[in-house]
Structures are given as C-alpha cells and as structure tokens.
Amino acid sequence: MIELRHLRTLLALRETGSLVEAAERVHLTQSALSHQLKDLESRLDSALFVRKSRPVAFTRTGERLLALAEQVLPRVREAERDVARLAGTEQGRLHMAIECHSCFQWLMPTVDHFRDHWPEIEIDIPTGHHFEPLPALAREQLDLVITADPQPIDGIHYAPLFRYEGLLAVARQHPLAGQDFVVPEMLSDQTLITYPVEQSRLDVFTQFLDPAGVRPEEVRTAELTIMMMQLVASGRGVCALPSWALTEYLERDYVSAVPLGESGTWSTLYAALRDDTREAPWMQDFLRTARETSFAVLSGIRPAGRDAETPG
C-alpha cells in the first residue's frame, strides 16, 4: 500500500513547502504528483495534508508517514551502499576540481557525508594545479569537476546538480538597490567586480550582457567573495553572484541584491565525470548526496531536471 516513492514525495513536500517545488524535486509534473498523493489518500482513506495551506500543514496521518520516511529511507540508502560493496564495486578514487569559487558552502558537507559512508574511496581536492580541469578529467588526472560551463569532450558526461539564480549585489545606498530588476543597459556605467576567470565563463556576461551587446564601464577582479562584498558595500562596484553566495550578506543587511532581467538569469551547475565511472555505485551515491546536501544547505535553488543532462 505504501511505497518508497510515496515516502520520498512526502519528504519533498515537507522540505519545499509547496506542491510545485516538491514536484520539481522528485522529477514529476505537478499533476502527476497530485495524482500520486490522491491515490495514496484513497488507499489510506485519510487526508495527508491540508489543501491550500502554505507552508504545507500535514495531518496526523501525514505526520506519521513522514516519521516512517525518516526511519525507512536512510536504511534503504544504507542497504543500497552495502549491496554495492558486496558486489565488489567499492574500490575507487574521487579526485575533484571546482570551477566555482562559491561552491565550498555545500561541497564540504557533501564530501564529509560521503566520506562517512564510503571510507574506502580515496577523496582529494587538489589545489594549485596548473591545468584545465575538464581536459584533466578526460586524461584521468581528475575524476570529477564541478562546473557551470560544460564543454563537449568525448567520454565526458555532465550530470546536473541544481539550477541557481544569479543576482546583482549592490551597495544598500546604490541607485539600483530599489529596482525590481536590472536590464543590461543599467550596467553600462558601472564597475563590475568578478572572480579572476575568463569572461566567457561568467554567466553575467554570457547570459546577460553579451546577448545585449553591453559592456560595463570597468571590470575589476577579486579572489574571494568576502573581498567582493567589501568592495560592493563601500560603493566601489557591483557584482553578480549565485543567490546562495549572497545569503549571509543579505541577512546581515550588508548589501542589497537585484534580479538580472525581468525573468531572472538562471544557470545549471553540473558534475562532470567520465563515462567509465558514471555508473559506479559510489559515484552515483556521491551525486545523490551532492543534490540532497545542496537543497539542505542552500536557499533559492531549483532541481535541474533530467532534461538538463548534457552528454559528452
């Protein structure tokens, strides 16, 4: 009567607080998710949650099934890992590189959680390397690359992790701080602060400024997010960052943030991996852990969806 998919759906509904976002999380349409829940309620002859409540309010039946989900799903996950070990597929190496200056906020908890469950997998994040990560992945110098800039390379697969919105950070007293959104032309007289990477790899250029043929008055770089925020807060420029990277600064009222464009500017973050390791149980578990951890620690992100998969 009660299936694992039901338990996963209920957890997603509790974590997101809405049917729309829960459907995205479990890769269903809203209609399909609603049908699944109504079918379960019919089998149980009991409502699971209060309709039109936001955030979702669960009934006693719903709360009981949520408690079951918290007990059962982790044990199913652990059993899956044990089965993979019994099949003799536990050996592996996970050396990774990050083409994302603000990714450590969710990546470090992911690595810690993964290491607890796969202590036999060798994990390393090399620093100070002087090679391009994606070609190094193809040469087997690396095993995984976190990137928002997938390149077509034979033998490399891009697994989507999540979608994120880029926001423009401005000083609280900046004229743009009161805007509902900014258009590219509004940055033509601004100093844009970026990380020290090629502009061809920055979403603010490729998705926002370049299509409109607009250039900022000046571009300056900073190595660290906190340095960028200090420059922005003191009125020395503006910068575009993923929404999650700005959360703590917005909560402290240190800077303001404005959407890039009326519909926002969204990008997908990927885990790039070789075809010869993508189906390894420990690699699949790492990807799943990365997605789950991201949604647990980051705000404002969305599921990427299976249609975001980009084969090599």
C-alpha positions as CSV (number, residue, x, y, z in Angstrom):
1,M,0.0,0.0,0.0
2,I,2.8,2.4,1.0
3,E,5.7,2.6,-1.5
4,L,9.1,4.2,-1.2
5,R,8.1,6.8,-3.8
6,H,5.3,7.9,-1.6
7,L,7.7,8.5,1.3
8,R,10.1,10.4,-0.9
9,T,7.3,12.6,-2.2
10,L,6.1,13.4,1.3
11,L,9.6,14.4,2.4
12,A,10.0,16.6,-0.6
13,L,6.6,18.2,0.1
14,R,7.7,19.0,3.7
15,E,11.1,20.3,2.7
16,T,9.8,22.6,-0.1
17,G,6.5,23.6,1.4
18,S,4.6,23.5,-1.9
19,L,3.3,21.1,-4.5
20,V,5.0,22.9,-7.3
21,E,8.5,22.7,-5.8
22,A,8.0,19.2,-4.5
23,A,7.1,18.0,-8.0
24,E,10.3,19.5,-9.3
25,R,12.3,17.9,-6.6
26,V,11.1,14.4,-7.4
27,H,11.0,15.0,-11.2
28,L,7.3,14.8,-11.6
29,T,4.8,17.2,-13.1
30,Q,2.5,18.9,-10.5
31,S,-0.4,16.9,-12.0
32,A,1.4,13.6,-11.6
33,L,2.4,14.4,-8.0
34,S,-1.1,15.4,-7.1
35,H,-2.5,12.2,-8.6
36,Q,0.1,10.1,-6.7
37,L,-0.9,11.8,-3.4
38,K,-4.6,11.5,-4.0
39,D,-4.2,7.8,-4.9
40,L,-2.4,7.2,-1.6
41,E,-5.0,9.1,0.4
42,S,-7.7,7.0,-1.3
43,R,-5.8,3.8,-0.3
44,L,-5.5,5.0,3.3
45,D,-8.9,6.6,3.4
46,S,-7.3,9.6,5.1
47,A,-6.0,13.0,4.1
48,L,-2.3,13.6,4.3
49,F,-2.1,17.4,4.4
50,V,-4.4,20.4,4.4
51,R,-5.1,21.7,1.0
52,K,-4.2,25.4,0.2
53,S,-2.0,25.7,3.3
54,R,1.4,27.3,2.8
55,P,3.7,26.1,4.0
56,V,2.0,22.7,3.8
57,A,0.4,21.6,7.0
58,F,0.3,17.8,7.5
59,T,-2.5,15.8,9.1
60,R,-1.8,13.3,11.8
61,T,-1.7,10.6,9.1
62,G,0.8,12.7,7.1
63,E,3.0,13.2,10.1
64,R,3.0,9.5,10.8
65,L,4.1,8.7,7.3
66,L,6.8,11.4,7.5
67,A,8.1,9.7,10.6
68,L,8.2,6.5,8.7
69,A,10.0,8.1,5.8
70,E,12.7,9.4,8.2
71,Q,13.2,5.9,9.6
72,V,13.0,3.8,6.4
73,L,14.6,5.9,3.6
74,P,18.0,6.2,5.3
75,R,18.1,2.5,6.0
76,V,17.2,1.7,2.3
77,R,20.0,4.1,1.2
78,E,22.5,2.3,3.6
79,A,21.4,-1.1,2.2
80,E,22.0,0.0,-1.3
81,R,25.5,1.0,-0.3
82,D,26.1,-2.3,1.3
83,V,24.8,-4.2,-1.7
84,A,27.3,-2.3,-3.9
85,R,30.1,-3.3,-1.6
86,L,29.0,-7.0,-1.7
87,A,29.1,-6.8,-5.4
88,G,32.8,-5.9,-5.2
89,T,32.4,-2.4,-6.7
90,E,33.7,-0.4,-3.7
91,Q,37.2,0.4,-5.0
92,G,37.5,3.8,-6.4
93,R,39.2,7.2,-6.4
94,L,37.5,10.6,-6.3
95,H,39.9,13.4,-7.1
96,M,37.9,16.5,-8.0
97,A,38.3,20.2,-9.0
98,I,35.8,23.0,-8.6
99,E,35.2,25.6,-11.3
100,C,33.1,27.6,-8.8
101,H,34.5,30.0,-6.3
102,S,31.4,29.9,-4.0
103,C,30.7,26.1,-4.1
104,F,32.5,25.1,-0.9
105,Q,29.5,26.1,1.2
106,W,27.6,22.9,0.0
107,L,30.5,20.8,-1.3
108,M,32.3,20.4,2.0
109,P,29.3,19.0,3.8
110,T,28.7,16.7,0.8
111,V,32.3,15.4,1.0
112,D,32.1,14.9,4.8
113,H,28.8,13.0,4.5
114,F,30.1,10.9,1.6
115,R,33.3,10.0,3.4
116,D,31.4,8.7,6.3
117,H,29.6,6.2,4.1
118,W,32.4,5.4,1.7
119,P,35.6,5.5,3.7
120,E,37.3,3.1,1.2
121,I,37.1,5.7,-1.6
122,E,40.1,7.9,-1.9
123,I,39.0,11.6,-1.9
124,D,41.1,14.6,-2.7
125,I,40.6,18.1,-3.9
126,P,43.9,19.2,-5.5
127,T,44.8,22.8,-5.2
128,G,47.3,25.0,-7.0
129,H,47.1,22.8,-10.2
130,H,48.1,24.5,-13.4
131,F,45.9,22.6,-15.9
132,E,42.4,23.0,-17.3
133,P,40.1,20.8,-15.1
134,L,37.9,19.4,-17.9
135,P,40.8,18.2,-20.2
136,A,42.5,16.8,-17.0
137,L,39.3,14.9,-16.3
138,A,39.4,13.3,-19.8
139,R,43.1,12.4,-19.1
140,E,42.1,10.7,-15.9
141,Q,44.1,13.2,-13.8
142,L,40.8,14.0,-12.1
143,D,37.6,12.0,-11.6
144,L,35.0,14.8,-11.2
145,V,34.7,18.5,-12.0
146,I,32.1,20.9,-10.6
147,T,31.3,23.3,-13.4
148,A,28.6,25.6,-14.8
149,D,30.4,25.7,-18.2
150,P,30.0,22.3,-19.9
151,Q,32.3,21.7,-22.9
152,P,31.8,18.9,-25.5
153,I,34.6,16.5,-24.7
154,D,34.5,12.8,-25.9
155,G,33.9,10.5,-23.0
156,I,32.7,13.2,-20.5
157,H,29.2,13.3,-19.1
158,Y,27.6,16.2,-17.3
159,A,25.2,15.3,-14.6
160,P,23.0,18.3,-13.5
161,L,23.1,19.0,-9.8
162,F,20.8,22.0,-9.5
163,R,19.7,25.3,-11.0
164,Y,20.6,28.6,-9.4
165,E,19.8,32.3,-10.0
166,G,22.4,34.9,-10.5
167,L,21.7,38.2,-8.6
168,L,23.4,41.6,-8.8
169,A,24.8,42.7,-5.5
170,V,24.9,46.4,-5.0
171,A,25.5,48.7,-2.0
172,R,22.4,49.5,0.1
173,Q,22.5,53.1,-0.9
174,H,23.2,52.4,-4.6
175,P,20.5,53.8,-7.1
176,L,19.9,50.3,-8.4
177,A,19.1,48.9,-5.0
178,G,15.5,49.9,-5.3
179,Q,14.9,48.3,-8.7
180,D,12.6,45.3,-9.2
181,F,15.2,44.1,-11.7
182,V,18.0,45.4,-13.8
183,V,18.5,45.3,-17.6
184,P,21.9,45.1,-19.2
185,E,22.0,48.8,-20.2
186,M,21.9,49.7,-16.5
187,L,25.4,48.3,-16.1
188,S,27.0,50.3,-18.9
189,D,28.2,52.9,-16.5
190,Q,29.1,50.5,-13.6
191,T,32.3,48.9,-12.4
192,L,31.6,45.2,-12.4
193,I,33.5,43.1,-9.9
194,T,34.2,39.4,-10.9
195,Y,36.3,36.5,-9.9
196,P,39.6,36.3,-11.8
197,V,38.3,33.9,-14.6
198,E,37.7,34.4,-18.3
199,Q,34.6,36.4,-19.0
200,S,33.5,33.7,-21.4
201,R,32.9,31.5,-18.3
202,L,30.9,34.1,-16.3
203,D,27.1,33.9,-16.6
204,V,26.7,37.7,-16.1
205,F,28.5,38.1,-19.5
206,T,27.4,35.1,-21.4
207,Q,23.7,35.2,-20.4
208,F,23.1,38.8,-19.6
209,L,25.5,41.4,-21.0
210,D,26.8,39.8,-24.2
211,P,23.4,39.0,-25.8
212,A,22.5,42.7,-25.4
213,G,25.9,43.9,-26.7
214,V,26.5,45.8,-23.4
215,R,29.9,46.2,-21.7
216,P,30.3,47.6,-18.2
217,E,32.4,50.8,-17.8
218,E,35.1,48.9,-16.0
219,V,35.8,45.3,-14.9
220,R,37.9,44.6,-11.8
221,T,38.6,41.2,-10.1
222,A,38.7,39.9,-6.6
223,E,39.8,36.5,-5.4
224,L,37.4,36.0,-2.5
225,T,33.6,36.5,-2.1
226,I,34.1,38.5,1.1
227,M,36.5,40.8,-0.7
228,M,33.9,41.4,-3.4
229,M,31.3,42.1,-0.8
230,Q,33.5,44.7,0.9
231,L,34.1,46.5,-2.4
232,V,30.3,46.4,-3.2
233,A,29.3,47.6,0.3
234,S,31.7,50.6,0.0
235,G,30.3,51.6,-3.3
236,R,33.3,50.6,-5.4
237,G,31.3,48.5,-7.8
238,V,28.6,45.8,-8.3
239,C,28.9,42.1,-8.8
240,A,26.8,39.2,-9.9
241,L,26.9,36.0,-7.8
242,P,24.7,32.9,-7.2
243,S,21.9,33.7,-4.8
244,W,23.2,31.3,-2.2
245,A,26.6,33.0,-2.1
246,L,24.8,36.3,-1.1
247,T,22.5,34.8,1.5
248,E,24.6,35.6,4.6
249,Y,25.4,39.1,3.4
250,L,21.7,39.9,2.6
251,E,20.6,38.5,6.0
252,R,23.1,40.9,7.7
253,D,21.8,43.8,5.5
254,Y,25.4,44.3,4.3
255,V,24.4,44.7,0.7
256,S,21.3,44.6,-1.5
257,A,20.5,42.2,-4.4
258,V,18.5,42.7,-7.6
259,P,17.5,40.1,-10.2
260,L,19.3,40.2,-13.5
261,G,16.4,40.7,-16.0
262,E,12.7,40.6,-15.6
263,S,12.6,36.8,-15.6
264,G,15.9,36.4,-13.7
265,T,19.0,34.8,-15.0
266,W,19.3,31.1,-14.2
267,S,22.1,28.6,-14.8
268,T,22.7,24.9,-14.1
269,L,25.6,23.6,-12.1
270,Y,26.9,20.2,-13.3
271,A,29.2,17.4,-12.1
272,A,31.4,16.4,-15.0
273,L,32.6,12.8,-14.9
274,R,33.9,10.2,-17.3
275,D,31.7,7.7,-18.9
276,D,33.8,4.8,-17.4
277,T,32.9,5.9,-13.8
278,R,29.5,7.5,-14.1
279,E,27.6,4.2,-13.3
280,A,29.8,3.2,-10.4
281,P,27.6,2.9,-7.3
282,W,29.8,5.2,-5.2
283,M,29.8,7.8,-7.9
284,Q,26.0,7.7,-8.2
285,D,25.8,8.0,-4.4
286,F,28.1,11.0,-4.4
287,L,25.9,12.7,-7.0
288,R,22.8,11.9,-5.0
289,T,24.4,13.1,-1.8
290,A,25.5,16.3,-3.5
291,R,22.0,17.1,-4.7
292,E,20.4,16.3,-1.3
293,T,23.0,18.3,0.6
294,S,22.7,21.3,-1.7
295,F,18.9,21.5,-1.1
296,A,19.5,21.1,2.6
297,V,22.0,24.0,3.0
298,L,21.3,26.4,0.1
299,S,18.3,28.6,-0.4
300,G,16.8,29.7,-3.7
301,I,18.0,26.8,-5.9
302,R,15.8,24.6,-8.0
303,P,16.0,21.0,-9.3
304,A,17.8,20.8,-12.6
305,G,15.6,18.0,-14.0
306,R,16.7,15.1,-16.1
307,D,16.3,17.1,-19.3
308,A,19.3,19.2,-18.2
309,E,21.6,16.2,-18.8
310,T,24.3,17.1,-21.2
311,P,26.2,14.1,-22.7
312,G,29.8,14.4,-23.8
